[in-house]
Amino acid sequence: MTGYGPPLLFLDVDGPLIPFGAPPPGGYPTYPGPGSGPSGNPLVARVDPGLGRRLLGLPCELVWATTWLADANDCLSPRLGLPQLPYVDWPVAGESESGDGDGGGSGQLHWKTRTLVAWAAGRPFAWMDDEITPADRRWVDAHSPARALLHRIDPQVGLTDSDFATLDAWLRTL
């Protein structure tokens, strides 16, 4: 059954949820919560738990699109107040025909792009990532049978009110 169901939101972790790179003056804000203690991943403290409520308020199905795989459910879902989400299980290098990407840095096709279009199986989708390039947009426009929004997130800032407004407006046009 392709093409049925609510639109998908493919969500990357590093960049959109965990800001990184040169820190802003005063450093990155941190938030107490699950997974941020001394035994947890120190970067998880940068994840604003309030983002979970905002993500759940969007008219879509959330899907982890991150190299964290199932660890996103174990580490981040409790912090964000999210249920266990489906996640994209990336093909092993060499099994995918997408070997022409470099992580999005040079404007080549990102290694996630083809897999996400296949995973969507004809459903409309939004993809929020910090490595999206114009090459990804062109490829998705040419190969996805459904509408898609590829929205690049500034990795030094993470998800902002403006990103949520863009995503919400796009989802409500479907």
Secondary structure, DSSP 4 states (H G I P E B T S, - for coil): -TT-SSPEEEE-SBTTTB--SSPPTT------STT-STTS-GGGGGS-THHHHHHHTSSSEEEE-STTTTHIIIIIHHHHT-----B--PPPTTTSS-TT--TTSSSSPPTTHHHHHHHHTT--EEEEES---HHHHHHHHHH-SS-EEEEE--TTT-S-HHHHHHHHHHHHT-
